[in-house]
Amino acid sequence: MSSDKYLDEFPDAEEDTFQREPRGKEEKENRLAVLWESITRAGLSETVFRAGTNLLLIVVVILVVVAMRAFSQNTQNTSGDVIIQQAAVLAAPLPTATPPPAMPALPPFFQAQPTYAFGIPRLALLHTTIPTRPRTEVTTYTVEEGDTIFGIAEKFGLNPETVLWSNYYTLADNPHSLRPGQELNILPLNGTYHRWSEGEGLNGVARGYNVTPEEIINWPANHLDAEALGDWSHPNIEPGTMLVVPGGSREFITWSASRITRDNPGVARVYGPGFCGTITDGAVGTGWFVWPANNHFLSGYDYSPSTNHRAVDVDGDMGDPIYAADNGVVVYSGWNDHGYGYMVVIDHGNGWQTLYAHMSAINAGCGASVYQGGVIGAFGSTGNSTGPHLHFEMMHDIYGKVNPWDFLP
């Protein structure tokens, strides 16, 4: 049966049920429409729609994955090329740097100034800072209660001996002469202070202080004109003029007892009325010493050659006993005119001598034999003393005045 005859008998039947080749675009669209209608009539439209949607999503995902993989491979290739290029650049030899031209050194003023990013700031200062300048003139200082030669020297940055040397006419090289209210000369540097006397020469004065004449002449505070001085052996310097001797030094003058032997105790006549006459014989020491007081600590100056204090000041109360440090004979007993007050000196007969000063009472007179540990007097504060203590010295014929700490137990 032909298709036309079939359609005439079954008018509702669609032409697409026959397997005919579509003719043109319109025929294709008609076939799709007829196919979709058939699916719809069969109740499969929803199923087909879902399947188509899922299939479309799968296709999109596959396309995205393929695109990302292609992009990643392209990026890796590009990075590899860059790395290879960088490695090639690093491996290439570097050109020799051309040294910059040498810049002239800036003046110290510019070198010392800070660099500011936004100009020079204006600082608000409430006071003007004046640079510290070296002092050249001699100043004065009034001694206060509790002052010592060491403390005054430290206050002005000087050596203790400088304080003594520059105040000989006040302290007489004796640190015990220091008293509150005294006005001391304070030198601008370590050295000595010399009072010019009639008939002196610059060469002799300089030699006595271990310096050169030029050091005295050139010190600004001395106000000396080298051309106006004339003959240095008889210079035009007014007697009484005080001159700073920079770096000068000299031996201390001591007013304590020098070596007094039992053979000739009369040599101590110059120290005061406590000197003794002829002594024939007496006790001899053992060569071992004990502390001359109950206390074994100090109340004043320690042994200090730099302050002309070659002794120890032992602490004690007024009236406390003073003991003989070893056996011996008293070769001085009485007042000392040079600041030691009541004083006893013992010759131990073996090259040793001990001295006890500032006593309030004496129990051993001239020529008396005393024995180690025996009481020879009492603590006091006579002479140049600011409180009860014992000024204790030790002297040997060979070693001179020694540090008692080296021999006391």
Sequence and secondary structure as in RCSB ss.txt:
>XXXX:A:sequence
MSSDKYLDEFPDAEEDTFQREPRGKEEKENRLAVLWESITRAGLSETVFRAGTNLLLIVVVILVVVAMRAFSQNT
QNTSGDVIIQQAAVLAAPLPTATPPPAMPALPPFFQAQPTYAFGIPRLALLHTTIPTRPRTEVTTYTVEEGDTIF
GIAEKFGLNPETVLWSNYYTLADNPHSLRPGQELNILPLNGTYHRWSEGEGLNGVARGYNVTPEEIINWPANHLD
AEALGDWSHPNIEPGTMLVVPGGSREFITWSASRITRDNPGVARVYGPGFCGTITDGAVGTGWFVWPANNHFLSG
YDYSPSTNHRAVDVDGDMGDPIYAADNGVVVYSGWNDHGYGYMVVIDHGNGWQTLYAHMSAINAGCGASVYQGGV
IGAFGSTGNSTGPHLHFEMMHDIYGKVNPWDFLP
>XXXX:A:secstr
  HHHHHHH TTS GGGS     HHHHHHHHHHHHHHHHHHTT HHHHHHHHHHHHHHHHHHHHHHHHHHHHHHH
HHHHHHHHHHHHHHHHS               HHHHTS   TTS      SS         S EEEE  TT  HH
HHHHHTT  HHHHHHTTHHHHTT GGG  TT EEEE SSSEEEEE  TT  HHHHHHHTTS HHHHHT GGG   
TTTS  TTS    TT EEEEET        S     TT GGGGGGG TTB           S    SSS  SBSS
  SBGGGTB SEEEE  TT EEE SSSEEEEEEEEETTTTEEEEEEE SSSEEEEEEEESEE   TT EE TT E
EEE B  SS SSSEEEEEEEETTTEEE GGGT  
